Amino acid sequence: MAVHELYFKRQKNMMSESLDAYQYADFPMEFRVQVSYILMDVFYDIQILDLLKSKQSTMGFNGNLLIIVQHTDNAMRNICKLFCREKGRLSLKGKTNKVTQRDGYQAILEFVFSEYSTDDFLTIIELIFGSIENEACKLSFGKRENAKEISHQAVLELNQRFHEHGIGYQYESGQIIRIDSDLVHSEAVKPALQLLSNPIYKGAQEEFLKAHEHYRHGRYDSALTDCLKAFESTMKIILDKRDWEYGKKDTSKRLIDCCLANELIPKFWTDHFSSLSNILTSSIGTPRNKLSGHGKGNAEIEVPEHLIQYVLHMTASTIVFLIKAEESLD
């Protein structure tokens, strides 16, 4: 499942700028085919692949793409059923009022090749790779001993393919999240998710992922709210872990003051970061309080995209700082 830098890719990279600006609605056929190869690597062993190669193609896509699928995996059936149930459909495509028997691996592939609803396409991708990680935990994939490595490589290649095609999404911590900058994602968002994967931060992790989910769907006011929740939850978890007293209904400002009082920020940084409370509450708490935390009345308040991007990134950076600062106290 390695991604190779072939000649045409090197030439393309030489002729273009680095991919740090993404698009979010176009999933080219090359990307879709590469996803199908990942699925074959995961769900089919060598014997089945040899069998498929020896047969003639039985399925086509607009006369251009021919793929052989003779094996239906239980995990794929479950994905189909879950998706259709939540969408209120009788089939993946949702264009028929008849129950279809094509609810397994072949139906998934057809969907991957032909679906042009961004939300539905990414939902299926998220379910597929969630299933891959779940199967790895059960050491499945034909009872292969390297199931976890297969899962890891599958997720790694998916994210590389997203980046390769300039598609602004990544699969992280069981969810598809939207990204806006390689640098910010690699230096802030990804480290924050890795630190929040510790079970003690489960609540904060869920809130942070919800913020990204709201952001991906354009629900910016809800994203602001969950950013603040994740930020406050992280501080409360650290305060509980250290048995530092605070009020259960304390706002972010009071929680920050408690962290400062207990020297979560070292004393020799106090002068330099004397305004940290104001910085954090103005970049995270205040936008939420002014734009999403209270009633809008008769006025429609539109949260600009650049603001939610900033708050998401600031939240990630702050979470990383707080957790690492707490770890440094040991």
Secondary structure, 3 states (H helix, E strand, C coil): CCCCCCHHHHHHHHHCCCCCCCECCCCCHHHHHHHHHHHHHHHCCHHHHHHHHHCCCCEEECCCEEECCCCCCHHHHHHHHHHHHHHCCCCCCCCCCCCCCCCCHHHHHHHHHHCCCHHHHHHHHHHHHHHHHHHHHCCCCCCCCCHHHHHHHHHHHHHHHHHHCCECEEEECCEEEECCCHHHHHHHHHHHHHHHCCHHHHHHHHHHHHHHHHHHCCCHHHHHHHHHHHHHHHHHHHHHHCCCCCCCCCCHHHHHHHHHHCCCCCHHHCCCCCCHHHHHHHHHHHHHHHHCCCCCCCCCCCCCHHHHHHHHHHHHHHHHHHHHHHHCCC
